Amino acid sequence: MNDTTIPKIPQSMNRKDFMKHVGMSVGGILLLNCLQACTGSEIPDPMQPGNTGVDFTLDLNAAAGNALNNGGGFVVSVANKVIVARSQDKSTFFAVQSNCTHENFQLTFQGNNNQFNCGLHGSNFQTSGAVANGPATSALKRYNTSFDASANTIRIFE
């Protein structure tokens, strides 16, 4: 026979100890969030991993993509969290994440100056996703585009 000692597992925890542990855990989480907010740095979106797997196609003949037939037009794909825009001269398409890196507000595209704009606090981003002016300090994620003129579709992908 093997003579091993099995560690004893506590049978139960009383309510007072349980509530004390829960309270300390919640307090610790709140403290960390408060400290993060006081640093002034932006909090990354936990739902936006490095590789989102974005790969979709917009039909410019359909109502959902029709605005991209015009120079300076843009479309927001809410499901994919991407804003797609077309340059004023219609030569180029741009695709970046649709929400501002400052406070996650949905962006628009200003075709007259080829910039993505956050209407909440006035941050502007270049078509490359780089910050043109703050308060945002982090660049937007940029996506690749591929235009099929014969089908009048645009593919947005990583």
Summary of the structure (lengths in Angstrom):
residues: 158
radius of gyration: 24.1
end to end distance: 60.4
largest distance: 84.8
contacts: 400
relative contact order: 0.15
helix: 20%
strand: 30%
